[in-house]
Amino acid sequence: MGSYVPSTRQERAQMLQKIGADSIDALFANVPAGMKLKALHIPQGKSELEVSELVSSLAAENRVFPVIFRGAGAYNHYIPSIVKSVTSKEEFVTAYTPYQAEISQGILQSIFEYQTMICELTGMDVSNASVYDGASAAAEAVAMCRDRRRGRVLVSAAAHPMVIRTIQTYCHAAHVEVEIVPMKDGVTDKDALVSMLDAKAACFYLQQPNYLGQFEDADALGELVHSAGAKYVMGVNPIACAMVKTPAESGADIAVGEGQPLGMPLSFGGPYLGFMACTSAMMRKLPGRIVGETTDSEGNRAFVLTLQAREQHIRREKASSNVCSNQALCALTASAYMTAMGAQGMQQVAELCYSKAHYAAAELGKISGFELAYTGPFFHEFVTGCPGDPQALLSRLEGEGILGGYPVEGGILWCVTEMNTKAQIDRLVSVIQEVRATWN
């Protein structure tokens, strides 16, 4: 048996017996069969070195595109080299979530600085130490808003589909009703929202900019929600926050989002970072860890964990959330990124994303059938029509070393960031023109 095998058959049998499962398959019975990897096809009796080489050869089959025009929730941004330099230090990498937190002053300070930056970015009063990803943050925010009198959750249909499904999953487990507010012209239908807001509505979740890249009328929607006595939850893009109104300025009670654009590479889907911030009035419902600043017995500056609901640990059945951990290393990465960029750098990235996306949209719009699907303002994502087979087009782009947009109903969702040069955009347009000519 090689040293890379983490447990013996006897140890696995003891574990299964302890938890009352008949087999490993029974342990993972809730995982859909199609998502389970049957086997790695690694020959028996291989050494650790041989297995490492084999797995490396398998990993080499993954294709990393040099040019990316796809977003849909995960974004290709430039990461300053100092970010990796800081986060790869051993004292940070080895400390995930300190359980004797107060002796880990360096880690607590890094989390405190992260919380401060998230508050500055969102305009909110308080932030937690992070949760697992943006979708989880949205679902946790919705849970914060429910009470005995108000149990219905409203979610914009223009939000990211994975976020919607995550909210539905959390609410299903809590026997909470979720209703989807329909879209109209690529944004949330205000009239539909008004008709759905009633005395049972606990909150409304809005994504800004939304999944289709469009800017919502966040201020007006927030006023409608508050006039009905419900809470207003906004899921925001952290880069866009550097350029447009903050969630606080739009009246949000809770601001959440995916922190991946803040210095984390795409990495085939993770690990990522869910940020959460809220008003002072909602502070005691905020799940997870919160680091506060105080002084020690000698009057020196010190950091402690604070305001953590004990129900998250010892009265789980009464807790609104069971999150008691955080993504410390990812949060540190976000802090290092925001520190390296500074307020001016963050704004510059946002402006570059905006201007380059609008240039790309204008050039694509000159191709018949690839006009903008929606006329509203957008940030760095937009939907165009596609008069032919989207997959055929995207396959051709892949052959040119370009990861194209993401197919959506009615066309293709494109994303342009500061990483895309004018030459890359022009090349994208040129290839599409070539493909378009074959469709006549």
MARKOLZA-803237 format. One record per residue (C-alpha): residue number from 1; x, y, z. Coordinates in pm, 1 decimal. Example, Ala and Ser with C-alpha at 12.3 -4.5 7.8 and 13.67 -1.06 7.14 Angstrom:
# MARKOLZA-803237
- 1, 1230.0, -450.0, 780.0
- 2, 1367.0, -106.0, 714.0
This chain:
# MARKOLZA-803237
- 1, 0.0, 0.0, 0.0
- 2, 147.4, 335.2, -104.8
- 3, 195.2, 620.5, 139.4
- 4, -56.9, 832.0, -53.8
- 5, -350.5, 614.8, 65.5
- 6, -498.0, 815.9, 357.6
- 7, -676.8, 537.4, 546.0
- 8, -690.5, 157.6, 571.6
- 9, -991.1, -59.5, 488.8
- 10, -1030.5, -130.3, 859.0
- 11, -1036.8, 241.2, 944.1
- 12, -1296.7, 308.4, 674.7
- 13, -1510.2, 19.8, 803.0
- 14, -1492.8, 157.8, 1156.9
- 15, -1598.2, 501.1, 1035.3
- 16, -1895.3, 361.0, 842.2
- 17, -2005.3, 152.6, 1139.7
- 18, -1985.5, 455.7, 1369.4
- 19, -2205.3, 674.2, 1148.7
- 20, -2444.6, 395.8, 1058.9
- 21, -2373.2, 367.5, 686.6
- 22, -2348.7, 32.7, 510.1
- 23, -2093.3, 140.7, 251.3
- 24, -1904.4, 432.8, 103.2
- 25, -2169.8, 452.4, -169.5
- 26, -2439.5, 483.6, 98.6
- 27, -2240.8, 766.4, 257.0
- 28, -2261.9, 964.5, -67.9
- 29, -2610.7, 851.3, -170.4
- 30, -2736.7, 1208.9, -201.3
- 31, -2478.2, 1293.7, -468.6
- 32, -2626.6, 1247.9, -819.7
- 33, -2480.9, 941.4, -991.0
- 34, -2371.7, 1142.3, -1293.3
- 35, -2143.6, 1356.9, -1079.5
- 36, -1954.7, 1066.4, -921.6
- 37, -1616.8, 970.6, -1060.3
- 38, -1619.8, 592.9, -1096.6
- 39, -1243.8, 539.5, -1108.4
- 40, -918.0, 717.3, -1180.8
- 41, -786.3, 416.0, -1374.3
- 42, -457.3, 421.7, -1184.6
- 43, -286.8, 80.5, -1199.2
- 44, -239.9, -99.7, -870.1
- 45, 97.5, -109.4, -699.1
- 46, 231.6, 222.5, -824.4
- 47, 464.3, 429.6, -606.8
- 48, 388.6, 784.7, -496.8
- 49, 630.7, 916.6, -761.1
- 50, 465.9, 714.6, -1037.1
- 51, 116.5, 822.1, -932.3
- 52, 227.9, 1185.5, -914.4
- 53, 363.5, 1167.3, -1269.2
- 54, 47.8, 998.1, -1396.0
- 55, -183.8, 1252.3, -1235.4
- 56, 34.1, 1536.4, -1369.6
- 57, 1.4, 1393.5, -1720.7
- 58, -377.1, 1381.8, -1679.0
- 59, -378.9, 1742.7, -1557.1
- 60, -175.5, 1844.8, -1861.7
- 61, -471.4, 1747.8, -2079.0
- 62, -666.0, 2045.1, -1941.0
- 63, -669.6, 2335.0, -2182.8
- 64, -595.4, 2684.9, -2058.0
- 65, -699.1, 2951.6, -2305.8
- 66, -468.0, 3251.1, -2354.4
- 67, -761.7, 3474.1, -2452.0
- 68, -1088.2, 3471.7, -2256.5
- 69, -1418.5, 3644.6, -2335.2
- 70, -1628.2, 3447.1, -2088.0
- 71, -1749.8, 3547.7, -1743.1
- 72, -2092.5, 3434.5, -1618.2
- 73, -1982.5, 3443.3, -1255.6
- 74, -1605.3, 3387.5, -1269.7
- 75, -1381.2, 3655.6, -1418.6
- 76, -1035.3, 3683.9, -1569.1
- 77, -855.6, 3976.1, -1402.3
- 78, -490.8, 4072.0, -1365.9
- 79, -341.8, 3970.0, -1031.2
- 80, -36.7, 4171.8, -914.1
- 81, 259.2, 3946.6, -827.8
- 82, 270.3, 4078.1, -471.1
- 83, -61.6, 3904.9, -398.3
- 84, 84.8, 3556.1, -438.3
- 85, 403.4, 3665.1, -262.7
- 86, 208.0, 3762.4, 48.7
- 87, -43.4, 3478.4, 55.4
- 88, 214.0, 3204.9, -1.4
- 89, 394.7, 3285.8, 324.1
- 90, 394.5, 2980.5, 548.2
- 91, 237.9, 3157.1, 845.8
- 92, -69.9, 3235.3, 634.8
- 93, -97.9, 2916.4, 429.9
- 94, -89.0, 2688.5, 734.2
- 95, -351.6, 2883.8, 931.2
- 96, -698.7, 2822.6, 789.9
- 97, -956.1, 2893.8, 1058.8
- 98, -782.9, 2933.5, 1396.7
- 99, -982.5, 2764.2, 1671.8
- 100, -772.1, 2921.1, 1945.8
- 101, -820.6, 3243.6, 1764.2
- 102, -689.0, 3501.4, 2008.9
- 103, -337.8, 3351.1, 2006.6
- 104, -334.4, 3398.4, 1627.8
- 105, -316.8, 3777.1, 1631.4
- 106, -168.1, 3801.8, 1282.4
- 107, -448.9, 3599.2, 1127.5
- 108, -712.2, 3793.7, 1320.5
- 109, -561.9, 4123.7, 1207.8
- 110, -563.5, 4010.3, 844.2
- 111, -933.1, 3920.8, 877.1
- 112, -1005.9, 4252.9, 1048.8
- 113, -839.1, 4440.0, 761.4
- 114, -1038.4, 4231.2, 511.8
- 115, -1364.6, 4317.6, 687.9
- 116, -1272.3, 4685.2, 683.1
- 117, -1200.6, 4681.0, 309.9
- 118, -1526.2, 4500.2, 230.8
- 119, -1714.3, 4765.0, 428.4
- 120, -1536.0, 5040.3, 237.2
- 121, -1611.9, 4869.3, -93.7
- 122, -1981.5, 4810.4, -22.4
- 123, -2050.8, 5109.5, 201.2
- 124, -2204.6, 4880.1, 463.4
- 125, -2147.1, 4903.4, 839.0
- 126, -2011.4, 4558.3, 921.0
- 127, -1867.8, 4256.7, 740.2
- 128, -1806.7, 3899.1, 848.6
- 129, -1484.7, 3704.9, 791.2
- 130, -1626.7, 3552.4, 468.2
- 131, -1817.5, 3238.4, 372.0
- 132, -1750.7, 2970.5, 114.2
- 133, -1860.3, 3138.5, -210.4
- 134, -2090.4, 3402.7, -352.1
- 135, -2389.4, 3170.6, -391.5
- 136, -2362.7, 3057.0, -29.2
- 137, -2337.8, 3420.8, 78.8
- 138, -2663.1, 3499.7, -102.7
- 139, -2841.8, 3205.6, 58.0
- 140, -2710.2, 3295.9, 403.2
- 141, -2824.7, 3656.7, 353.4
- 142, -3175.3, 3540.8, 268.6
- 143, -3178.0, 3330.4, 586.8
- 144, -3090.8, 3642.4, 788.2
- 145, -3412.6, 3809.7, 674.0
- 146, -3667.5, 3546.1, 768.2
- 147, -3876.2, 3564.8, 1082.5
- 148, -4202.9, 3422.4, 1217.3
- 149, -4423.2, 3675.1, 1042.1
- 150, -4236.9, 3699.8, 715.2
- 151, -4130.1, 3375.2, 549.3
- 152, -4157.5, 3426.3, 171.6
- 153, -3838.3, 3493.3, -22.2
- 154, -3842.9, 3681.6, -352.9
- 155, -3553.3, 3644.4, -595.9
- 156, -3500.3, 3822.9, -926.4
- 157, -3503.0, 3594.7, -1230.1
- 158, -3214.0, 3807.0, -1358.8
- 159, -2983.3, 3672.2, -1086.9
- 160, -2721.3, 3407.6, -1162.2
- 161, -2895.1, 3068.8, -1210.4
- 162, -2653.3, 2896.5, -969.5
- 163, -2725.6, 3157.1, -702.9
- 164, -3098.0, 3107.7, -749.9
- 165, -3061.8, 2730.1, -716.0
- 166, -2847.3, 2766.1, -403.9
- 167, -3105.8, 2993.8, -241.2
- 168, -3376.8, 2744.7, -333.4
- 169, -3176.2, 2457.4, -183.2
- 170, -3120.9, 2639.2, 147.3
- 171, -3486.0, 2742.4, 163.8
- 172, -3613.5, 2396.1, 72.6
- 173, -3431.0, 2250.6, 370.6
- 174, -3591.7, 2514.7, 594.4
- 175, -3939.8, 2468.2, 439.1
- 176, -3935.2, 2826.0, 311.3
- 177, -4117.4, 2938.5, -1.1
- 178, -3908.7, 3096.5, -280.2
- 179, -4076.1, 3292.8, -558.6
- 180, -3897.2, 3412.9, -871.2
- 181, -3971.7, 3768.2, -984.1
- 182, -3979.9, 3762.7, -1366.8
- 183, -3763.4, 3966.6, -1601.3
- 184, -3865.1, 4220.4, -1861.4
- 185, -3619.6, 4350.1, -2122.5
- 186, -3325.5, 4191.8, -1944.5
- 187, -3394.4, 4339.2, -1600.2
- 188, -3628.4, 4273.5, -1307.3
- 189, -3994.0, 4348.9, -1384.2
- 190, -4087.6, 4622.9, -1136.3
- 191, -4461.9, 4576.8, -1179.1
- 192, -4431.0, 4205.9, -1109.0
- 193, -4225.4, 4278.4, -797.0
- 194, -4488.6, 4519.2, -667.0
- 195, -4762.1, 4259.8, -715.0
- 196, -4557.4, 3994.6, -528.9
- 197, -4456.7, 4207.7, -230.7
- 198, -4694.3, 4157.0, 60.0
- 199, -4694.0, 4127.6, 439.0
- 200, -4544.4, 3776.8, 415.8
- 201, -4245.4, 3879.2, 201.8
- 202, -3925.4, 3861.8, 406.0
- 203, -3682.3, 3991.8, 146.6
- 204, -3597.4, 4047.2, -217.1
- 205, -3264.8, 3940.7, -369.1
- 206, -3129.2, 4145.4, -659.7
- 207, -2804.9, 4101.3, -853.2
- 208, -2628.1, 4420.8, -962.8
- 209, -2519.9, 4409.5, -1241.6
- 210, -2738.3, 4111.7, -1317.9
- 211, -2653.8, 3779.3, -1481.8
- 212, -2713.5, 3921.5, -1828.8
- 213, -2473.9, 4207.8, -1753.8
- 214, -2744.7, 4472.8, -1723.2
- 215, -2753.6, 4740.2, -1456.0
- 216, -3076.6, 4724.9, -1258.1
- 217, -3263.5, 5028.8, -1126.1
- 218, -3141.4, 4932.8, -780.1
- 219, -3252.6, 5248.4, -599.1
- 220, -3612.1, 5225.9, -718.6
- 221, -3633.2, 4852.3, -650.1
- 222, -3498.5, 4907.0, -300.3
- 223, -3763.7, 5168.6, -229.0
- 224, -4036.4, 4929.0, -342.1
- 225, -3903.7, 4654.5, -115.4
- 226, -3872.0, 4877.3, 189.9
- 227, -4216.3, 5031.1, 135.9
- 228, -4354.6, 4678.8, 174.0
- 229, -4161.6, 4626.0, 497.6
- 230, -3924.3, 4366.2, 351.7
- 231, -3545.6, 4351.3, 356.3
- 232, -3335.0, 4433.7, 51.2
- 233, -3044.9, 4201.3, -34.3
- 234, -2804.9, 4294.8, -314.1
- 235, -2554.4, 4062.0, -477.4
- 236, -2281.8, 4279.0, -626.7
- 237, -1970.6, 4253.0, -840.7
- 238, -1682.7, 4385.0, -625.1
- 239, -1498.8, 4538.6, -921.8
- 240, -1810.9, 4724.1, -1037.0
- 241, -1850.8, 4859.3, -680.9
- 242, -1539.0, 5068.7, -739.5
- 243, -1715.4, 5260.5, -1016.3
- 244, -2088.8, 5270.0, -946.9
- 245, -2314.0, 5333.5, -649.0
- 246, -2240.3, 5112.7, -350.1
- 247, -2511.4, 4879.1, -218.2
- 248, -2542.7, 5107.2, 84.3
- 249, -2612.5, 5405.7, -143.1
- 250, -2886.7, 5200.2, -311.9
- 251, -3049.8, 5122.3, 23.6
- 252, -2942.0, 4759.5, 68.2
- 253, -2980.6, 4599.5, 409.0
- 254, -2731.9, 4325.1, 316.4
- 255, -2465.0, 4318.5, 44.9
- 256, -2312.2, 3992.4, -71.2
- 257, -2109.8, 3870.3, -364.9
- 258, -1845.8, 3646.9, -512.8
- 259, -1499.7, 3769.0, -415.0
- 260, -1312.7, 3575.4, -685.8
- 261, -1240.6, 3891.2, -892.4
- 262, -1038.2, 4023.3, -595.5
- 263, -711.2, 3849.9, -672.8
- 264, -819.4, 3488.1, -711.3
- 265, -744.5, 3304.8, -1037.5
- 266, -1016.1, 3114.3, -1222.0
- 267, -860.0, 2784.3, -1104.3
- 268, -1117.9, 2555.6, -1268.0
- 269, -1384.1, 2680.9, -1026.4
- 270, -1228.4, 2744.3, -688.1
- 271, -1158.4, 2786.0, -406.7
- 272, -1343.0, 3115.0, -413.8
- 273, -1476.2, 3356.9, -155.1
- 274, -1820.2, 3472.3, -45.7
- 275, -1827.9, 3819.3, 109.9
- 276, -2110.3, 3941.9, 331.6
- 277, -2174.0, 4286.4, 477.1
- 278, -2478.7, 4448.1, 632.3
- 279, -2617.3, 4745.7, 819.4
- 280, -2572.0, 4783.5, 1194.3
- 281, -2937.4, 4691.0, 1242.5
- 282, -2874.8, 4347.1, 1086.7
- 283, -2537.7, 4290.0, 1251.4
- 284, -2645.6, 4036.1, 1514.2
- 285, -2794.0, 3811.7, 1246.3
- 286, -2475.7, 3803.9, 1041.8
- 287, -2347.5, 3442.9, 1029.7
- 288, -1993.8, 3315.2, 1060.8
- 289, -1700.0, 3487.2, 1221.2
- 290, -1652.3, 3857.1, 1291.5
- 291, -1321.4, 3993.6, 1417.9
- 292, -1326.5, 4297.8, 1642.4
- 293, -1056.2, 4532.5, 1769.2
- 294, -990.9, 4587.0, 2140.2
- 295, -697.1, 4631.4, 2380.7
- 296, -517.1, 4371.6, 2589.5
- 297, -441.7, 4387.5, 2962.8
- 298, -145.6, 4616.2, 2891.4
- 299, -343.3, 4854.0, 2672.3
- 300, -198.2, 4731.3, 2343.6
- 301, -407.6, 4696.7, 2028.1
- 302, -549.4, 4344.7, 2004.2
- 303, -800.3, 4147.9, 1798.4
- 304, -1070.2, 3904.5, 1909.8
- 305, -1358.3, 3707.6, 1765.5
- 306, -1680.8, 3885.0, 1852.5
- 307, -2058.1, 3873.6, 1806.4
- 308, -2066.5, 3509.6, 1706.7
- 309, -2402.5, 3350.2, 1780.7
- 310, -2351.4, 3057.5, 2018.3
- 311, -2640.4, 2878.1, 1846.4
- 312, -2410.6, 2818.5, 1549.5
- 313, -2210.7, 2580.5, 1769.6
- 314, -2419.8, 2433.4, 2050.6
- 315, -2787.4, 2490.5, 1961.1
- 316, -2774.7, 2415.5, 1592.8
- 317, -3146.0, 2341.7, 1561.1
- 318, -3222.5, 2701.5, 1667.4
- 319, -2955.2, 2865.9, 1452.0
- 320, -3041.6, 3064.2, 1140.2
- 321, -2700.8, 2959.7, 1007.5
- 322, -2454.0, 2686.3, 1089.5
- 323, -2158.7, 2859.0, 924.7
- 324, -1887.7, 2880.1, 1189.0
- 325, -1581.8, 2889.9, 963.3
- 326, -1444.4, 3118.8, 696.3
- 327, -1224.4, 3128.0, 387.3
- 328, -927.5, 3284.3, 566.0
- 329, -665.1, 3238.5, 294.8
- 330, -900.2, 3357.0, 20.5
- 331, -998.0, 3656.1, 234.7
- 332, -631.4, 3736.4, 282.1
- 333, -588.4, 3714.3, -95.4
- 334, -869.0, 3966.1, -144.2
- 335, -708.6, 4196.2, 113.8
- 336, -369.4, 4174.7, -55.8
- 337, -527.5, 4245.7, -393.6
- 338, -726.4, 4547.2, -274.8
- 339, -422.8, 4681.8, -87.9
- 340, -198.8, 4643.7, -392.8
- 341, -453.2, 4807.2, -623.4
- 342, -566.4, 5085.2, -391.3
- 343, -886.2, 5281.1, -445.7
- 344, -752.0, 5444.4, -761.9
- 345, -633.9, 5114.1, -907.1
- 346, -966.2, 4945.2, -837.8
- 347, -1147.6, 5229.8, -1009.9
- 348, -911.6, 5210.4, -1306.3
- 349, -974.7, 4836.3, -1346.5
- 350, -1349.8, 4899.9, -1340.3
- 351, -1322.8, 5177.9, -1597.9
- 352, -1108.8, 4962.5, -1827.2
- 353, -1359.2, 4677.9, -1803.7
- 354, -1642.1, 4916.3, -1884.8
- 355, -1476.2, 5090.8, -2177.7
- 356, -1335.3, 4775.0, -2339.5
- 357, -1667.3, 4592.8, -2306.8
- 358, -1848.1, 4878.9, -2474.2
- 359, -1593.1, 4884.7, -2756.7
- 360, -1639.5, 4509.2, -2807.0
- 361, -2018.4, 4540.4, -2801.2
- 362, -2008.3, 4818.8, -3060.3
- 363, -1781.7, 4618.0, -3292.3
- 364, -1982.7, 4297.7, -3256.5
- 365, -2300.3, 4496.5, -3318.7
- 366, -2174.8, 4577.5, -3668.9
- 367, -2207.8, 4208.1, -3760.7
- 368, -2555.5, 4113.5, -3879.0
- 369, -2736.6, 3914.7, -3611.8
- 370, -2492.3, 4001.9, -3333.7
- 371, -2657.9, 4320.7, -3215.7
- 372, -2710.0, 4378.6, -2844.1
- 373, -3003.3, 4181.6, -2708.7
- 374, -3085.9, 4453.5, -2452.9
- 375, -3062.8, 4830.2, -2475.4
- 376, -2998.7, 4906.5, -2107.2
- 377, -2666.5, 5010.9, -1952.1
- 378, -2413.9, 4736.7, -1874.6
- 379, -2076.6, 4695.3, -1702.6
- 380, -1841.9, 4437.6, -1855.7
- 381, -2087.1, 4169.8, -1971.1
- 382, -2349.6, 4187.7, -2242.9
- 383, -2568.6, 3959.2, -2451.6
- 384, -2569.0, 3962.8, -2830.2
- 385, -2781.2, 3769.5, -3071.1
- 386, -2639.0, 3473.8, -3261.8
- 387, -2808.9, 3392.4, -3594.9
- 388, -2644.3, 3050.3, -3622.3
- 389, -2532.7, 2763.1, -3400.8
- 390, -2360.3, 2914.6, -3094.2
- 391, -2164.5, 2595.5, -3027.0
- 392, -2025.5, 2591.3, -3380.9
- 393, -1910.6, 2949.8, -3338.5
- 394, -1755.8, 2886.2, -2997.8
- 395, -1577.5, 2575.1, -3127.6
- 396, -1424.0, 2779.3, -3407.3
- 397, -1308.5, 3040.8, -3155.4
- 398, -1156.1, 2768.7, -2940.1
- 399, -960.4, 2655.2, -3243.0
- 400, -814.8, 3005.7, -3255.7
- 401, -715.0, 2991.7, -2887.4
- 402, -1011.6, 3204.2, -2778.4
- 403, -1258.7, 3103.1, -2507.7
- 404, -1572.8, 3272.6, -2634.5
- 405, -1882.7, 3382.6, -2452.5
- 406, -2137.5, 3167.3, -2272.2
- 407, -2450.7, 3051.0, -2456.9
- 408, -2771.2, 3183.9, -2300.7
- 409, -3129.8, 3197.5, -2413.9
- 410, -3148.0, 3436.5, -2706.2
- 411, -2777.7, 3455.4, -2781.6
- 412, -2433.1, 3463.4, -2623.7
- 413, -2320.4, 3629.8, -2301.1
- 414, -1981.6, 3796.7, -2358.3
- 415, -1742.5, 3932.7, -2097.1
- 416, -1455.5, 4176.8, -2145.5
- 417, -1211.3, 4272.8, -1869.1
- 418, -893.2, 4477.8, -1844.4
- 419, -706.7, 4164.6, -1959.2
- 420, -849.2, 4189.9, -2310.9
- 421, -652.2, 4406.6, -2551.1
- 422, -793.9, 4593.5, -2849.9
- 423, -607.2, 4351.8, -3077.6
- 424, -776.7, 4055.3, -2906.1
- 425, -1118.6, 4214.9, -2940.1
- 426, -1056.0, 4291.2, -3306.6
- 427, -941.5, 3932.4, -3363.6
- 428, -1259.2, 3804.6, -3194.0
- 429, -1471.1, 4019.1, -3424.1
- 430, -1273.6, 3905.8, -3730.2
- 431, -1322.7, 3535.3, -3657.3
- 432, -1694.4, 3586.4, -3593.4
- 433, -1722.6, 3771.5, -3923.8
- 434, -1562.4, 3473.4, -4098.6
- 435, -1804.6, 3230.9, -3935.6
- 436, -2101.0, 3458.6, -4000.6
- 437, -2019.3, 3464.6, -4370.6
- 438, -2065.6, 3087.2, -4388.7
- 439, -2416.9, 3112.5, -4244.7
- 440, -2560.4, 3312.1, -4537.5
